[in-house]
Amino acid sequence: MTSRERVLTALAHQQPDRTPRDFWAEPPALNRLFQHLGHTDHDRLLDDLGIDIAHLEAPPTAERPLSDGIFQNFWGERFIYQTTPWGPMREDVPGALADAKSFADLEAFDWPTPDCLDRSQLREQCRRHERRALLYGFADVWQRPALVRGWEGMFMDMVERPDWVHFLSRKFTDFYLEDYTRAAELTDGRIDLYLLISDLGSQRGPLISKPMFEQFVAPYLKEMIDCIHALRGRVLFHSCGAINAFIPRLIELGVDVLDPIQPVGPDMQPGSLKAAYGRQLSFHGGIDMQHLVPHGTTDEITAESRRYCELLGAGGGYILGPSHLFQPDVPPENILAVYRG
């Protein structure tokens, strides 16, 4: 099988020749891995690890520096960069609208248009990765709006100023509906997976109630999901945390693949997830990034990867990967061990 055939077979809930694999890492973690490998060739890395999915890139306009080491991106997310031995690591701080006092403050913000993304290299990336499945985007309709507003403000808004929340989610949703449509047109419908993000869970359970999810998140997810399906793509939905309570509703909304299946409790374990949802949903990720991959032995990590492939990959429906982007504290040997089996 080609990598793309392998991925599409698994997503059709059929058994591929082996479990497909994906890879993503924070920039300093990738730099650390490259130092260990002695090269910086990303395509060679994907080949050596047997990675089946290529992540297409459409870079945004540059971040702009503010004061006190704070940077702001085109959305108004604000962050600082923490120093690591392998390069800077982003850490979020309250966003540009954290101090908004009125609805007019939201309206007056310099909201971006989809023109701020450079899609000029998408066709060339498709050509370069023609044998791999292709993943595009970083659409978020609730969590990133909360970063711009500030988490405390967003949670208060959901109770006291619901029109503010809908205004923010509408801005993000409209942007990404257009972004994904343009990307599909530029690549002649070649994109297989589109990323859709909104973190809904903490370590212990949901961040918001089901009624709040239905009011503030579900309608915008549905718009994005319907758009992606109309573009002949599949939805890779990312939410960290303990989100088992939301999974049946995510399936109803049309989510195709759930990421990163963070193993934070008994309800997020591979066996129970496969038994409950394996006929309706595919899974992506799952290899524990909080404890196992940073601190485990290479043999322990490889054994866990094999276990996930056996449990979640039985009959298809699974793509191997970490339960979050690889972080700088992960030894390079441990990253390699995830894919050794």
Beta strands, then each sheet from edge to edge (+ up, - down):
strand 1: 53-55
strand 2: 64-65
strand 3: 71-72
strand 4: 78-82
strand 5: 89-93
strand 6: 133-140
strand 7: 193-197
strand 8: 234-238
strand 9: 257-259
strand 10: 282-287
strand 11: 318-322
sheet 1: 1+ 6+ 7+ 8+ 9+ 10+ 11+
sheet 2: 2+ 3- 4+ 5-
end
